[in-house]
């Protein structure tokens, strides 16, 4: 039975809607009911009622004449004086350069491979180079203030220097202690 409704359910619904539409159309075309003759012989139908016409409402009312009186001219209002003197335009402030600590300053043209630090990928490496961080020795020399200064500039990578222990990793790599680094942080 369920299979029958699954196969023919849409057709049954269409047929039902057609039947409902036909019933609706045919019911609207009935003839007006024919008057029924009284079952009692000799009884006359009551006379048709006459509509009541109120004499007050029936008489049309003439509109009253509209009298337009001239309006006195409007006196101009004195302009309002400002309460306070306008502020002078602010002078543009030249951006002051941010002092760079020696731990952040670039050291020569040589760059260490910052990708060897765990937690540093290509995008973060590019960002660090733009910030002037290119050597393991720089990162190894960072203090809390330096970490906070760099961390504020890392954007989406904020928190990585502390979470990934960059300073400790950089100390191993700056000293050339690859075995100590791999023992603590895994293979390079």
N, C-alpha and C positions, 0 to 999 in steps of 0.2 A: 504494500500500500504506500509506504514511504517512497519507494522507487517511482511509483506512478506520479506522485506529487512533484518529485524532483524533476521528472522528465516533462510533465505537462502542466506544471504549476503556473508558468507564465501565461500559457494559453487559457487556462481556467480563469485567471485573473482578468484577462482581456475580455473573455466571454461574459463574466459577471458585470464588468463595467458597461458593456454594450447593452445588456438587459436592463440595467439601472437607467441608462440614458434613454432607452425606448419607453420605459414606464414613465419617466419624467416628461418626455415629449408628448406622449399620448394623454396623460392626465391633464395637461394644459389646454387641450383642444376639445374639451367637453362642451356641449351645448349649454346655454343658460337654462336654468331650471324653468320648466313650464309652470305657470300658475296652477295650483291645485284647487279644484272646485270644492266648496265646503260640503262636508258629508251630510249636513243637516239641510233638508230641502226648505226653501223659503227664506233662508237666512241671507240677508244681503251683505255685501261686503261693506265695511265701514267707509265713510267718505274720506277722500284724500285730505290730509291735513294741509291747512294753508300756512304758509310761513309768516311768522310774526315780524313785522317791520316796526322798529322803534322810530317814532317821528323825530326824535332829537338826532339820531344817527343818520336818518335818511336825508335830512336837509344838508346840502353842501355848505361848507364854511368858506367864506371868502378870506384869502390871506390878508393879514394886516399889512399896511404899508410900512416899508422899512425906511427909517429916518437915519441918515448918516450925519453925525455931527463932526465938524472939523476938529482935528487933534492939534494941540499946542505943540510947537517945535521942541525937540529935545535939546537940553543944554549940554554942551560937550563936557566931559569929565577931565579934570586936570591929570596929567600923567603922574604916576607914582614914582617917587624918588627912591633909588636903591638904599637899603638899610646900611650895608657895609660896602667898603671900597672893594673893587674886584682884586683878586689875588694876582700877583705878577706870574707870568709863565715860569714854571720851574726850569732851572738850568740843567742841561743834560749832564749826567755824571759819567765821567770816563771810567770804564771798568779798570779796576786796579788788578795788576797781575797777582796771581796766587803764589806765595813763596813756596819754592820747591825745596824739600829737604834733601840733603846729600844722599840719603838712602834711596831716593826716587830719581835723582838726576841721572841722565844717561852717562855711561862710562865708555867713551870712545865709540868707534864704529863697529866693534865686534859684538855679535849677539850670541847668547847661549840659546840652545834649543829649548825654549820654554814648554814645548809639548811633552817633554820628559817628566814634567811635574804632573802628578796625578790630579785630575780634576780640571786641567787646562786643555781646551780644545783649540781648533784653528781660529774661531771667532774671538775667544778670550785672549789668545796669543796676540792677535792683531790689535785688540783693545789695549792690552798691556804695553805693547810697543808704542802705540799712539800716546799713552800716558808717560812714556819715557822709561819704562821698566824693560830692560833688555838682558840683564845678567842675573845669574843665581846669587852672586855676592850682594847685589842690591836688595834682593828679597830676604836674604839671610840676615841683613843688617836692620830690617824693619823692626820698629818698636810698636807699642799699642797705638800711638798717635799716627804713625805712618800707615798702619793697617786701616785705621778708621778713615784716614784721608783717601786712600786708594779705594776702600770699600764703598765710600760715598759716590765714587765716579764709575763704578762697575755696572750700574743699571740693573739689568735682569740677572746679572751674576753676583749680586750683592750677597755677602755672607760666605762666599767661597774661600777667601784666604784663611779664615779661621776654621771653617768646617773641614777643609781638605788639608789643613796644616802645611800651608805653603812655606812658611818660614823654616820649619823643621826639615822639610824635604829639601829646600834650597841650601841649608847648611851642609847636608850630606853631599849634594851635587857640587857645591862650590869647593868643598874640600877634596872632591874626587873620590869619595868613599862610596863606590858603587855597591860593594858587597853589603855594607851597613844599610844603604838605602833599600836594596832588594830584600834584605832580611826583615825590615820593618814595613815597607810599603808594597812589596811584590816585585816581580820581574819587570825590568824596563822594556 
